[in-house]
Amino acid sequence: MTPYVLTILLLGLGLGTTITFASSHWLLAWMGLEINTLAIIPLMTYHHHPRAAEATTKYFLTQAAAAAMLLFASTINAWLSGQWEIQQMSHPFPITIITIALALKIGLAPFHTWLPEVLQGLNLTTGLILSTWQKLAPFALLLQLQHTNPMMLTALGLLSTLVGGWGGLNQTQLRKILAYSSIAHLGWMILVLQTAPSLTLLTLLTYFVMTFSAFMIFNLNKTTTINALATSWTKAPALMALAPLVFLSLGGLPPLTGFMPKWLILQELTNHELAPTATLAALSALLSLYFYLRLSYAMTLTTSPNNLIGVAPWRFTPLQSTLPLTFATSTTMLLLPLTPSITTLLST
């Protein structure tokens, strides 16, 4: 792929998301989502591999179905109320369908089954875009909706946290583990979407930073399985010493950054007298923490039998830029003491 084509596709990704952000009309929002989908499909098939083609086909069909549902629901809303404005929706039927369509787009349980399979067929860079940037536009629409059924959002959130925890337990492929991690984190965001939208946005941004750090660590070492993590210390020993802290931050373990959004979400749920929901969410976090501990164990406490050829890569200097990884890793580990300042910024 030439740099010109790559630039056009990346600009298309940015344009689609920007159109959805700026739109107050459902047709414009739908158009932005479609531009977003069509721009990432050539990036997904960049490596001409049957698994990449399969993942791209699954992604396209899923996103097309979600976009059709969104267009159908917005048309029904215009028929019922005469309004095409996003914030003027009042009828519960189109709101429910649009919520389901957006849940399908971002991979919320029980509409999540496409996400691990699609992410497994992509390279790590495209997988990072799919796990982070592609969730911005649907979340912008979810935040603008006037939800009439809070029980539906709570059910989707709890189910996602549980499915994301259970689904990642028996995985050996790192991309599938990160996909189930994405499902679990999305569940935490949806739990407080209606009561504290600013907290949902904070959780989304924190998840982006932590996921960027994890993907970049795997991309730097060219590791895609748990077994490959046992020998990755030879390529970047200092980074591999810090990588378990990144994974434990993804699991929400204090005193790392990942504990901050979970702590604030549990506090918000408790303040709204949703103690059973908060308890189930906290218990589901233990499931996610287990498979992050598996990754940490494989990287730090497992010594793989190596010959001289196996330990040679540490002698070679990596050609990739590590400045973004350095910034993301530091942010992933050190932001928890700034929680009072961040919450103050959110409340203003």
C-alpha angles and dihedrals in degrees: 000000000000121000090247093057091044091051092050091050093048090048088051090054090051093045094051093050092045092051091052091047093051099041126099093176122082094225092055091046090051090048091053091051091050093049088050093052096045092048095056097046095078088048090054092053094045090113106055097224128136091236091053091049090050092049091048092050092050091048094048094049092047094048092045091053091049092048091049091051091049093050091046093050093047090050091050089050091051089050093050100041107013090237130122094178116117095221094045096068112124108152112097096217099064090037090056093048092048091049090052091047093051091045088054090050095054097035105251117169130288085029092049105097095101096055102071092043094048094045091049091059096052133079117252097258095053089041089057091053090048092049096047121015096037091060095058099078097047090046090052088057093045090053092052097049119101097227114211098183112055091172090065092054091047091050092048091048096048093044091050093051091049095044091046090052098044095040095056097050099085100034126117098179112089095212092055090048090053090048092055088044088056091051091051094048091048088055091056090051094050092050092070099027094112101034100040114015092170090057089051089053091049091051091049093052092045090050090051092054094047094045092048089054093049094047092047091051091053092044093051091053096036091231123152102162136053091241090059090056091069091067099035093091089079092064100050113001096178093049092048089054089057097039095080088058089055091052093046088050088054087053091054099245117160137268089032128091095257090067092064101072093040091050093050093045092051089049091050093049091049092049089055091051094252096131096145090052091049091049093051091047091050091049091049088055088064090061091054091045090057096062091042087055088052090057092047091049092051092050102043111020101037121083112195118208105256136183125205091274091054095055096043100091093079088071093064122081113232113241095211124101109252099187095095089046091050092052094045094047092049091049091047092057107032111041099088096089088058092060095109091052092047093049090049090053090049093050094052 
